[in-house]
């Protein structure tokens, strides 16, 4: 391996930048997954509340 400090510094910088970009992609993917989970939880909550309201209305009318 080359012992030139400038080359070693440049290599470390390049590797560091690549690692940070990879971490950023992982974090972005995780954030998108969490947002999708929140969306589905909200949809299921609304569907459950609507179903409960319909059952209650059916019981009161009968």
C-alpha positions in Angstrom: 0.0 0.0 0.0 1.2 3.5 -0.7 2.6 5.4 2.3 1.8 8.8 0.9 -0.3 10.6 3.5 -2.3 12.6 0.9 -3.4 9.4 -0.8 -4.3 7.7 2.4 -6.3 10.8 3.5 -8.1 10.9 0.1 -8.9 7.1 0.4 -10.2 7.5 3.9 -12.4 10.4 2.8 -13.8 8.6 -0.2 -14.6 5.5 1.9 -16.2 7.6 4.6 -18.4 9.4 2.1 -19.5 6.1 0.6 -20.3 4.8 4.0 -22.4 7.9 4.9 -24.3 7.6 1.6 -25.1 3.9 2.3 -26.3 4.7 5.8 -28.4 7.5 4.4 -30.1 5.1 2.0 -30.8 2.7 4.8 -32.3 5.4 7.0 -34.4 6.7 4.1 -35.7 3.1 3.5 -36.5 2.7 7.2 -38.4 6.0 7.3 -40.4 5.1 4.3 -41.3 1.8 5.9 -42.4 3.5 9.1 -44.5 6.0 7.2 -46.2 3.1 5.3 -46.9 1.3 8.6 -48.5 4.5 10.0 -50.7 4.8 6.9 -51.9 1.3 7.2 -52.5 1.6 10.9 -54.7 4.7 10.3 -56.7 2.9 7.6 -57.3 -0.1 9.8 -58.3 2.2 12.7 -60.8 4.0 10.5 -62.2 0.7 9.2 -62.6 -0.6 12.7 -64.3 2.5 13.9 -66.7 2.5 11.0 -67.5 -1.2 11.5 -68.1 -0.6 15.2 -70.4 2.4 14.4 -72.3 0.3 11.9 -72.8 -2.6 14.4 -73.9 -0.1 17.1 -76.4 1.5 14.7 -77.7 -1.9 13.6 -78.2 -2.9 17.3 -80.0 0.4 18.1 -82.3 0.2 15.1 -83.3 -3.5 15.7 
